[in-house]
Amino acid sequence: MKMKQKKWDVLITGAAGFIGNNLAYELLRQGKSILCIDNFNEYYDLNLKRLRKERLILLSQKNKSSNFYFEKLDLRNKQEVFSLFEEHEFETVCHLAAQAGVRYSIEYPQTYIDNNITGTINLLEACKEYNVKDFVFSSTSSVYGLNTNMPFDEKTAINSTISTYSSSKMACELLCHTYNNLYGIKFRILRFFTVYGPWGRPDMALFLFTKAIMEGSSISLFNRGQMKRDFTYIDDIVSGFISAIENKYPFEIINLGSGKCIKLETYVNTLEKKLGKSAEKIMLPMQPGDVEETWADISKAKKLLNYKPQVEINEGVSNFVDWYIENYT
Ligand SMILES: NC(=O)c1ccc[n+]([C@@H]2O[C@H](COP(=O)([O-])OP(=O)(O)OC[C@H]3O[C@@H](n4cnc5c(N)ncnc54)[C@H](O)[C@@H]3O)[C@@H](O)[C@H]2O)c1
C-alpha cells in the first residue's frame, strides 16, 4: 500500500456548489484541513462554480495555509473515488455533491440515479474499503413528500416522495442506514429546508426573482404565490453542519430549517422592498413534483447540535441582494 500524503480533517464533496462551498469556506477559516472535490457539471453557470473555487484558493493563500486542496473528480467514477481514498486519509466525509432540483428531476430522472445514488454508493464503498468511519450526509426536506403533519419532525414516516430528486435522496438516506448497520460507519443525516443566501444557486427562486426584477422581466409564482416554505439562511445551515461534524452521534437524522413557515408571496414582498421595485407576477398553478408547504420542527437540532438559527428573512434576503449586485451588475 502507498504512503498516505496526510490525514485531512474533512473531505467535502460538491465544494463548488452553493452549500458545500460555504461550508468549505467556513471550515477553512476556522483552520481545519479540507480536501474538496466537485465534477463541475454544467447544470448551471460554470463560471459561478469557478468563482466559488477561486474564493477558497484566495482564502487559503491569505492564511498561507497548506490545509486546502481542490480536485476535479466525478463520484460516478468508482475508480477515481477509490484512487482518492488510496492517496488520502480523512477523518470525516461531508457529502454535499448531488444533482439537485425538483423540477429538473421530472425531465431528467436518470441523472439523479447516477449522480445521487451511484455517486453515494461509490463514496460509501470507499469509506468501507479505506476504513473511514465518520460521514455527514446532506438530505432534503423534500423526502417528507406529501406528508401534511406540520411542522415535519424526523419521526415522520418517509413513504410519499413525489419527485425523482426526493426519491433519490431518500434512497441515499437508506444506504447510509445500511452502511451504519453493516460496517459501523457513523452518520449524521441533515435534512435541509430551502437554503438561500450569498453564492446561491441560479436555478433557485431568490436568484431567479432578483435577476428578473432587476431586469424588468416578469416572475412566475407557482401555486399562485400561496406556496409556503421554511426558508433557511446559508450561515445557519453551515453552523448546524459544523456542529454535526463535531458531534459524532453514531446515527441521527436531523432537520436543519429556520423553524418558520413563510408564504412565497411574503418572501417576494421582502425582496421587492429591498430592491425598491415591484415584480410583474405571473400566477401559475402547482408544478408536478412540488409540495405546497414545508416547515421544519427543529427541536432535535436544538437539542443535539445546539442549533440556533439567527438570520431572519429581511436580513437574509438583503445580504443576498447585496452579493448579487456586487457580482452580477
Ligand atoms: N439548496 C437547497 O435549498 C437544498 C435543500 C435541501 C437539500 N440540499 C442538498 O444539499 C446539497 C448541496 O446542494 P446545493 O444547493 O449546494 O447544490 P449545488 O448544485 O449548488 O451543488 C452540488 C455540487 O455537486 C456537484 N456534483 C454533482 N454531481 C457530482 C458528481 N457526480 N461528482 C462530483 N460532484 C458532483 C455539482 O457540480 C455542484 O457543484 C445537495 O446534496 C442537495 O441535495 C440543498
The ligand as an SDF file (V2000), in Angstrom:
LIG
                    3D

 44 48  0  0  0  0  0  0  0  0999 V2000
  -30.0130   24.3550   -1.7630 N   0  0  0  0  0  0  0  0  0  0  0  0
  -31.0280   23.8350   -1.0830 C   0  0  0  0  0  0  0  0  0  0  0  0
  -32.0200   24.5200   -0.7880 O   0  0  0  0  0  0  0  0  0  0  0  0
  -31.0020   22.3810   -0.6510 C   0  0  0  0  0  0  0  0  0  0  0  0
  -32.1080   21.9110    0.0860 C   0  0  0  0  0  0  0  0  0  0  0  0
  -32.0990   20.5870    0.5080 C   0  0  0  0  0  0  0  0  0  0  0  0
  -31.0190   19.7790    0.2480 C   0  0  0  0  0  0  0  0  0  0  0  0
  -29.9690   20.2400   -0.4750 N   0  0  0  0  0  0  0  0  0  0  0  0
  -28.8520   19.3290   -0.7090 C   0  0  0  0  0  0  0  0  0  0  0  0
  -27.6430   19.9880   -0.3390 O   0  0  0  0  0  0  0  0  0  0  0  0
  -26.5720   19.5680   -1.1830 C   0  0  0  0  0  0  0  0  0  0  0  0
  -25.9130   20.7850   -1.8100 C   0  0  0  0  0  0  0  0  0  0  0  0
  -26.8930   21.4760   -2.5910 O   0  0  0  0  0  0  0  0  0  0  0  0
  -26.5670   22.8510   -3.3250 P   0  0  0  0  0  0  0  0  0  0  0  0
  -27.7650   23.7010   -3.2410 O   0  0  0  0  0  0  0  0  0  0  0  0
  -25.2590   23.3580   -2.8570 O   0  0  0  0  0  0  0  0  0  0  0  0
  -26.4360   22.3270   -4.8480 O   0  0  0  0  0  0  0  0  0  0  0  0
  -25.3500   22.6690   -5.9670 P   0  0  0  0  0  0  0  0  0  0  0  0
  -25.8930   22.1140   -7.2390 O   0  0  0  0  0  0  0  0  0  0  0  0
  -25.0050   24.1100   -5.9160 O   0  0  0  0  0  0  0  0  0  0  0  0
  -24.0860   21.8320   -5.5060 O   0  0  0  0  0  0  0  0  0  0  0  0
  -23.8840   20.4720   -5.7900 C   0  0  0  0  0  0  0  0  0  0  0  0
  -22.4880   20.3160   -6.3930 C   0  0  0  0  0  0  0  0  0  0  0  0
  -22.2660   18.9180   -6.5980 O   0  0  0  0  0  0  0  0  0  0  0  0
  -21.5360   18.7680   -7.7970 C   0  0  0  0  0  0  0  0  0  0  0  0
  -21.7870   17.4080   -8.3170 N   0  0  0  0  0  0  0  0  0  0  0  0
  -22.9370   16.9180   -8.8230 C   0  0  0  0  0  0  0  0  0  0  0  0
  -22.7780   15.6460   -9.2180 N   0  0  0  0  0  0  0  0  0  0  0  0
  -21.4850   15.3230   -8.9290 C   0  0  0  0  0  0  0  0  0  0  0  0
  -20.7140   14.1490   -9.1150 C   0  0  0  0  0  0  0  0  0  0  0  0
  -21.2220   13.0640   -9.7150 N   0  0  0  0  0  0  0  0  0  0  0  0
  -19.4220   14.1510   -8.6930 N   0  0  0  0  0  0  0  0  0  0  0  0
  -18.8710   15.2570   -8.1180 C   0  0  0  0  0  0  0  0  0  0  0  0
  -19.5580   16.4060   -7.9420 N   0  0  0  0  0  0  0  0  0  0  0  0
  -20.8550   16.4310   -8.3450 C   0  0  0  0  0  0  0  0  0  0  0  0
  -22.0800   19.8610   -8.7270 C   0  0  0  0  0  0  0  0  0  0  0  0
  -21.1520   20.2170   -9.7500 O   0  0  0  0  0  0  0  0  0  0  0  0
  -22.3270   21.0040   -7.7450 C   0  0  0  0  0  0  0  0  0  0  0  0
  -21.2590   21.9150   -7.7430 O   0  0  0  0  0  0  0  0  0  0  0  0
  -27.1790   18.6010   -2.1950 C   0  0  0  0  0  0  0  0  0  0  0  0
  -26.9340   17.2960   -1.7390 O   0  0  0  0  0  0  0  0  0  0  0  0
  -28.6590   18.9070   -2.1520 C   0  0  0  0  0  0  0  0  0  0  0  0
  -29.4160   17.7820   -2.4830 O   0  0  0  0  0  0  0  0  0  0  0  0
  -29.9290   21.5340   -0.9320 C   0  0  0  0  0  0  0  0  0  0  0  0
  1  2  1  0
  2  3  2  0
  2  4  1  0
  4  5  1  0
  4 44  2  0
  5  6  2  0
  6  7  1  0
  7  8  2  0
  8  9  1  0
  8 44  1  0
  9 10  1  0
  9 42  1  0
 10 11  1  0
 11 12  1  0
 11 40  1  0
 12 13  1  0
 13 14  1  0
 14 15  2  0
 14 16  1  0
 14 17  1  0
 17 18  1  0
 18 19  2  0
 18 20  1  0
 18 21  1  0
 21 22  1  0
 22 23  1  0
 23 24  1  0
 23 38  1  0
 24 25  1  0
 25 26  1  0
 25 36  1  0
 26 27  1  0
 26 35  1  0
 27 28  2  0
 28 29  1  0
 29 30  1  0
 29 35  2  0
 30 31  1  0
 30 32  2  0
 32 33  1  0
 33 34  2  0
 34 35  1  0
 36 37  1  0
 36 38  1  0
 38 39  1  0
 40 41  1  0
 40 42  1  0
 42 43  1  0
M  CHG  2   8   1  16  -1
M  END
$$$$
